Amino acid sequence: MSATFKSIKSLVPLLDRVLVQRFKAETKTATGIFLPQSATSQPLPEATVIAVGPGARDKDGKIIPMSVKTGDRILLPGWGGNAIKVGEEEYFLFKDSEILAKIKE
């Protein structure tokens, strides 16, 4: 199930949630061969961070800082997250702890 919004700016993640947009799979190879839909249907594990929440609170009430920031490239698990559709674009909400790694280049 996915929610639908008119603008991604209207969505602000809460607590330790991270709003990401997964990279789209290439539908054509470098040599110009078109790939079948079955080869591109599995989501790619890379994404760009669009927005982050303020962070969750520990047992003393202090905010635990987020491990990523807007614009970071990250590695995600193959499946999961909550889908959010904005127009034709699809975004996902993940918990900070579900992010596998930050990609530095």
N, CA, C and O atoms as a DFTB+ gen file, in Angstrom:
420 C
 N C O
     1  1       0.844      -1.170       0.000
     2  2       0.000       0.000       0.000
     3  2       0.886       1.228       0.000
     4  3       1.883       1.266       0.722
     5  1       0.546       2.238      -0.796
     6  2       1.345       3.452      -0.841
     7  2       0.458       4.680      -0.704
     8  3      -0.701       4.679      -1.120
     9  1       1.020       5.719      -0.115
    10  2       0.312       6.991       0.036
    11  2       0.624       7.857      -1.175
    12  3       1.644       7.662      -1.835
    13  1      -0.255       8.817      -1.468
    14  2      -0.047       9.699      -2.604
    15  2      -0.096      11.150      -2.146
    16  3      -1.015      11.547      -1.430
    17  1       0.900      11.947      -2.560
    18  2       0.993      13.361      -2.222
    19  2       1.203      14.154      -3.496
    20  3       1.635      13.603      -4.508
    21  1       0.895      15.468      -3.456
    22  2       1.090      16.313      -4.623
    23  2       2.521      16.824      -4.724
    24  3       3.020      17.044      -5.827
    25  1       3.199      17.020      -3.570
    26  2       4.561      17.543      -3.565
    27  2       5.378      16.830      -2.501
    28  3       4.887      16.580      -1.400
    29  1       6.616      16.504      -2.823
    30  2       7.484      15.831      -1.864
    31  2       7.848      16.777      -0.728
    32  3       8.195      16.320       0.362
    33  1       7.776      18.087      -0.959
    34  2       8.088      19.075       0.081
    35  2       7.063      19.055       1.204
    36  3       7.333      19.556       2.295
    37  1       5.898      18.487       0.954
    38  2       4.863      18.432       1.988
    39  2       5.097      17.283       2.971
    40  3       4.335      17.127       3.925
    41  1       6.122      16.493       2.754
    42  2       6.401      15.332       3.594
    43  2       7.658      15.567       4.433
    44  3       8.742      15.784       3.891
    45  1       7.504      15.522       5.761
    46  2       8.628      15.695       6.691
    47  2       8.719      14.433       7.549
    48  3       7.797      14.146       8.312
    49  1       9.818      13.672       7.440
    50  2       9.955      12.458       8.245
    51  2       9.992      12.770       9.744
    52  3      10.524      13.801      10.156
    53  1       9.429      11.884      10.543
    54  2       9.437      12.032      11.993
    55  2      10.461      11.092      12.610
    56  3      10.848      10.090      12.008
    57  1      10.892      11.429      13.817
    58  2      11.816      10.618      14.614
    59  2      13.029      10.187      13.805
    60  3      13.737      11.034      13.260
    61  1      13.282       8.880      13.715
    62  2      14.483       8.394      13.023
    63  2      14.168       7.855      11.629
    64  3      14.802       6.909      11.161
    65  1      13.189       8.463      10.976
    66  2      12.820       8.044       9.621
    67  2      13.639       8.817       8.585
    68  3      14.016       9.969       8.804
    69  1      13.906       8.156       7.450
    70  2      14.678       8.734       6.352
    71  2      13.875       8.558       5.069
    72  3      13.459       7.447       4.740
    73  1      13.658       9.650       4.346
    74  2      12.957       9.616       3.063
    75  2      13.995       9.482       1.964
    76  3      14.902      10.308       1.858
    77  1      13.866       8.434       1.136
    78  2      14.848       8.172       0.080
    79  2      14.164       7.966      -1.260
    80  3      12.973       7.662      -1.337
    81  1      14.949       8.139      -2.307
    82  2      14.491       7.798      -3.653
    83  2      15.499       6.812      -4.220
    84  3      16.677       7.128      -4.387
    85  1      15.007       5.598      -4.515
    86  2      15.875       4.551      -5.068
    87  2      16.305       4.925      -6.489
    88  3      15.566       5.580      -7.224
    89  1      17.517       4.493      -6.860
    90  2      17.970       4.664      -8.236
    91  2      17.153       3.742      -9.126
    92  3      16.791       2.638      -8.721
    93  1      16.869       4.187     -10.313
    94  2      16.097       3.378     -11.259
    95  2      17.039       2.458     -12.030
    96  3      18.149       2.846     -12.395
    97  1      16.585       1.260     -12.266
    98  2      17.365       0.295     -13.051
    99  2      17.399       0.738     -14.510
   100  3      16.404       1.230     -15.043
   101  1      18.535       0.560     -15.138
   102  2      18.680       0.888     -16.556
   103  2      17.837      -0.085     -17.384
   104  3      17.838      -1.291     -17.136
   105  1      17.129       0.452     -18.358
   106  2      16.323      -0.404     -19.221
   107  2      17.040      -0.710     -20.531
   108  3      16.545      -1.474     -21.360
   109  1      18.224      -0.096     -20.708
   110  2      18.990      -0.301     -21.929
   111  2      20.465      -0.424     -21.558
   112  3      20.952       0.318     -20.704
   113  1      21.174      -1.347     -22.188
   114  2      22.603      -1.518     -21.917
   115  2      23.403      -0.432     -22.625
   116  3      22.857       0.331     -23.422
   117  1      24.698      -0.366     -22.332
   118  2      25.580       0.624     -22.953
   119  2      25.673       0.424     -24.465
   120  3      25.948       1.371     -25.203
   121  1      25.444      -0.802     -24.924
   122  2      25.507      -1.080     -26.360
   123  2      24.160      -0.889     -27.058
   124  3      24.052      -1.108     -28.265
   125  1      23.122      -0.478     -26.300
   126  2      21.832      -0.183     -26.903
   127  2      20.818      -1.309     -26.872
   128  3      19.749      -1.187     -27.470
   129  1      21.124      -2.394     -26.196
   130  2      20.191      -3.517     -26.112
   131  2      19.175      -3.225     -25.003
   132  3      19.554      -2.897     -23.878
   133  1      17.893      -3.344     -25.324
   134  2      16.841      -3.121     -24.333
   135  2      16.674      -4.364     -23.470
   136  3      16.596      -5.481     -23.981
   137  1      16.621      -4.159     -22.158
   138  2      16.480      -5.270     -21.214
   139  2      15.011      -5.572     -20.969
   140  3      14.194      -4.652     -20.940
   141  1      14.655      -6.846     -20.792
   142  2      13.258      -7.182     -20.499
   143  2      12.863      -6.675     -19.107
   144  3      13.721      -6.475     -18.247
   145  1      11.565      -6.470     -18.897
   146  2      11.077      -5.949     -17.627
   147  2      11.450      -6.867     -16.464
   148  3      11.689      -6.390     -15.354
   149  1      11.502      -8.166     -16.703
   150  2      11.850      -9.110     -15.634
   151  2      13.275      -8.889     -15.129
   152  3      13.574      -9.198     -13.975
   153  1      14.152      -8.362     -15.974
   154  2      15.535      -8.111     -15.571
   155  2      15.681      -6.805     -14.793
   156  3      16.682      -6.612     -14.103
   157  1      14.709      -5.912     -14.891
   158  2      14.803      -4.604     -14.235
   159  2      13.746      -4.399     -13.161
   160  3      13.605      -3.293     -12.639
   161  1      12.997      -5.449     -12.820
   162  2      11.901      -5.290     -11.865
   163  2      12.363      -5.295     -10.410
   164  3      11.675      -4.747      -9.549
   165  1      13.511      -5.900     -10.120
   166  2      14.005      -5.934      -8.748
   167  2      14.602      -4.566      -8.399
   168  3      15.384      -4.025      -9.181
   169  1      14.243      -3.991      -7.225
   170  2      14.745      -2.660      -6.892
   171  2      16.258      -2.659      -6.656
   172  3      16.819      -3.618      -6.126
   173  1      16.898      -1.567      -7.058
   174  2      18.334      -1.434      -6.831
   175  2      18.582      -1.087      -5.364
   176  3      17.750      -0.434      -4.735
   177  1      19.711      -1.517      -4.816
   178  2      19.973      -1.272      -3.396
   179  2      20.465       0.142      -3.093
   180  3      20.586       0.504      -1.923
   181  1      20.750       0.949      -4.116
   182  2      21.243       2.311      -3.894
   183  2      20.112       3.318      -3.920
   184  3      19.120       3.145      -4.628
   185  1      20.281       4.392      -3.121
   186  2      19.270       5.449      -3.077
   187  2      19.926       6.764      -2.680
   188  3      21.052       6.794      -2.184
   189  1      19.194       7.848      -2.910
   190  2      19.609       9.176      -2.481
   191  2      18.687       9.619      -1.352
   192  3      17.471       9.449      -1.435
   193  1      19.270      10.188      -0.294
   194  2      18.481      10.687       0.832
   195  2      17.840      12.013       0.439
   196  3      18.532      12.947       0.034
   197  1      16.519      12.090       0.559
   198  2      15.765      13.293       0.220
   199  2      15.524      14.146       1.461
   200  3      15.650      15.369       1.399
   201  1      15.179      13.521       2.585
   202  2      14.921      14.244       3.834
   203  2      15.141      13.301       5.012
   204  3      14.990      12.087       4.879
   205  1      15.498      13.864       6.162
   206  2      15.695      13.064       7.372
   207  2      14.924      13.681       8.531
   208  3      14.723      14.894       8.592
   209  1      14.499      12.821       9.442
   210  2      13.838      13.284      10.655
   211  2      14.870      13.789      11.648
   212  3      16.070      13.695      11.391
   213  1      14.426      14.321      12.776
   214  2      15.351      14.866      13.772
   215  2      16.134      13.799      14.537
   216  3      17.185      14.100      15.103
   217  1      15.650      12.578      14.564
   218  2      16.300      11.500      15.298
   219  2      15.409      10.992      16.411
   220  3      14.547      11.719      16.904
   221  1      15.613       9.749      16.806
   222  2      14.832       9.147      17.892
   223  2      15.409       9.613      19.231
   224  3      16.522      10.136      19.296
   225  1      14.640       9.415      20.281
   226  2      15.096       9.783      21.623
   227  2      15.538       8.529      22.367
   228  3      14.940       7.462      22.223
   229  1      16.600       8.672      23.168
   230  2      17.040       7.551      23.999
   231  2      16.221       7.522      25.284
   232  3      15.292       8.314      25.444
   233  1      16.557       6.615      26.203
   234  2      15.757       6.465      27.420
   235  2      15.826       7.680      28.343
   236  3      14.967       7.853      29.207
   237  1      16.860       8.534      28.161
   238  2      16.979       9.757      28.961
   239  2      16.312      10.950      28.288
   240  3      16.312      12.050      28.839
   241  1      15.747      10.746      27.110
   242  2      15.062      11.819      26.393
   243  2      15.957      12.630      25.469
   244  3      15.497      13.598      24.862
   245  1      17.224      12.256      25.352
   246  2      18.139      12.969      24.459
   247  2      17.985      12.439      23.042
   248  3      17.779      11.244      22.831
   249  1      18.086      13.342      22.077
   250  2      17.955      12.948      20.670
   251  2      19.229      12.261      20.200
   252  3      20.333      12.777      20.381
   253  1      19.060      11.090      19.596
   254  2      20.171      10.349      18.993
   255  2      20.346      10.898      17.581
   256  3      19.410      10.832      16.784
   257  1      21.528      11.441      17.245
   258  2      21.704      12.039      15.917
   259  2      21.567      11.001      14.792
   260  3      21.879       9.822      14.964
   261  1      21.099      11.473      13.658
   262  2      20.929      10.610      12.483
   263  2      22.299      10.322      11.867
   264  3      23.216      11.137      11.968
   265  1      22.429       9.166      11.235
   266  2      23.706       8.776      10.637
   267  2      23.846       9.252       9.189
   268  3      24.928       9.155       8.609
   269  1      22.762       9.766       8.603
   270  2      22.807      10.269       7.225
   271  2      22.213      11.667       7.177
   272  3      21.524      12.101       8.100
   273  1      22.497      12.370       6.071
   274  2      21.924      13.698       5.873
   275  2      21.389      13.809       4.446
   276  3      21.679      12.960       3.604
   277  1      20.624      14.833       4.183
   278  2      20.053      15.046       2.857
   279  2      21.161      15.090       1.809
   280  3      22.180      15.756       1.991
   281  1      20.945      14.370       0.711
   282  2      21.907      14.331      -0.386
   283  2      22.858      13.153      -0.345
   284  3      23.520      12.880      -1.347
   285  1      22.957      12.439       0.777
   286  2      23.836      11.272       0.868
   287  2      23.362      10.155      -0.048
   288  3      22.162       9.976      -0.254
   289  1      24.324       9.397      -0.602
   290  2      24.013       8.163      -1.332
   291  2      24.155       7.036      -0.339
   292  3      25.140       6.968       0.396
   293  1      23.168       6.142      -0.311
   294  2      23.154       5.076       0.690
   295  2      22.877       3.722       0.056
   296  3      22.413       3.624      -1.080
   297  1      23.174       2.689       0.820
   298  2      22.906       1.303       0.422
   299  2      21.770       0.793       1.295
   300  3      21.838       0.883       2.520
   301  1      20.728       0.258       0.669
   302  2      19.530      -0.202       1.366
   303  2      19.380      -1.713       1.253
   304  3      19.984      -2.339       0.382
   305  1      18.565      -2.303       2.145
   306  2      18.232      -3.722       1.959
   307  2      17.420      -3.878       0.671
   308  3      16.809      -2.915       0.208
   309  1      17.410      -5.068       0.097
   310  2      16.718      -5.307      -1.171
   311  2      15.244      -4.971      -1.146
   312  3      14.703      -4.504      -2.148
   313  1      14.582      -5.195      -0.028
   314  2      13.150      -4.939       0.084
   315  2      12.874      -4.213       1.389
   316  3      13.714      -4.208       2.289
   317  1      11.715      -3.608       1.494
   318  2      11.333      -2.942       2.737
   319  2      11.030      -1.481       2.512
   320  3      11.003      -0.998       1.380
   321  1      10.804      -0.787       3.605
   322  2      10.456       0.628       3.527
   323  2       8.984       0.803       3.198
   324  3       8.326      -0.116       2.710
   325  1       8.484       1.989       3.470
   326  2       7.095       2.324       3.157
   327  2       7.080       3.171       1.894
   328  3       7.722       4.221       1.846
   329  1       6.357       2.729       0.874
   330  2       6.317       3.422      -0.410
   331  2       5.430       4.663      -0.341
   332  3       4.362       4.647       0.271
   333  1       5.895       5.739      -0.981
   334  2       5.143       6.992      -1.079
   335  2       5.230       7.441      -2.529
   336  3       6.324       7.573      -3.079
   337  1       4.094       7.673      -3.141
   338  2       4.061       8.066      -4.544
   339  2       3.754       9.554      -4.648
   340  3       2.790      10.041      -4.058
   341  1       4.584      10.275      -5.405
   342  2       4.387      11.701      -5.662
   343  2       4.393      11.860      -7.177
   344  3       5.447      11.801      -7.809
   345  1       3.218      12.060      -7.751
   346  2       3.108      12.085      -9.207
   347  2       3.500      10.729      -9.749
   348  3       2.909       9.717      -9.371
   349  1       4.484      10.690     -10.627
   350  2       4.977       9.431     -11.181
   351  2       6.199       8.910     -10.422
   352  3       6.635       7.782     -10.653
   353  1       6.750       9.719      -9.523
   354  2       7.943       9.332      -8.773
   355  2       7.573       8.529      -7.528
   356  3       6.536       8.769      -6.911
   357  1       8.431       7.574      -7.166
   358  2       8.195       6.760      -5.980
   359  2       9.342       6.956      -4.990
   360  3      10.515       6.882      -5.355
   361  1       8.984       7.206      -3.746
   362  2       9.929       7.416      -2.657
   363  2       9.654       6.370      -1.583
   364  3       8.613       5.712      -1.597
   365  1      10.604       6.220      -0.642
   366  2      10.439       5.247       0.433
   367  2      10.874       5.857       1.753
   368  3      11.803       6.662       1.804
   369  1      10.188       5.462       2.826
   370  2      10.573       5.839       4.187
   371  2      11.204       4.625       4.859
   372  3      10.590       3.561       4.936
   373  1      12.426       4.789       5.341
   374  2      13.133       3.751       6.070
   375  2      13.509       4.291       7.444
   376  3      13.628       5.504       7.621
   377  1      13.696       3.410       8.409
   378  2      14.264       3.810       9.693
   379  2      15.773       3.944       9.493
   380  3      16.369       3.249       8.670
   381  1      16.372       4.841      10.253
   382  2      17.808       5.061      10.164
   383  2      18.584       3.754      10.380
   384  3      19.598       3.515       9.725
   385  1      18.110       2.923      11.288
   386  2      18.800       1.664      11.597
   387  2      18.704       0.635      10.471
   388  3      19.470      -0.329      10.466
   389  1      17.791       0.808       9.520
   390  2      17.646      -0.131       8.406
   391  2      18.631       0.157       7.272
   392  3      18.828      -0.687       6.398
   393  1      19.248       1.339       7.279
   394  2      20.202       1.699       6.232
   395  2      21.480       0.906       6.453
   396  3      22.026       0.884       7.556
   397  1      21.957       0.248       5.385
   398  2      23.109      -0.642       5.507
   399  2      24.437       0.097       5.498
   400  3      25.344      -0.256       6.251
   401  1      24.569       1.133       4.643
   402  2      25.849       1.834       4.533
   403  2      25.667       3.159       3.810
   404  3      24.686       3.365       3.095
   405  1      26.634       4.057       4.008
   406  2      26.732       5.307       3.267
   407  2      27.745       5.102       2.168
   408  3      28.790       4.496       2.406
   409  1      27.470       5.588       0.969
   410  2      28.389       5.427      -0.167
   411  2      29.160       6.733      -0.313
   412  3      28.570       7.787      -0.547
   413  1      30.483       6.657      -0.172
   414  2      31.339       7.839      -0.315
   415  2      32.120       7.731      -1.614
   416  3      32.799       6.735      -1.864
   417  1      32.015       8.761      -2.432
   418  2      32.769       8.775      -3.705
   419  2      33.355      10.138      -3.918
   420  3      34.026      10.371      -4.923
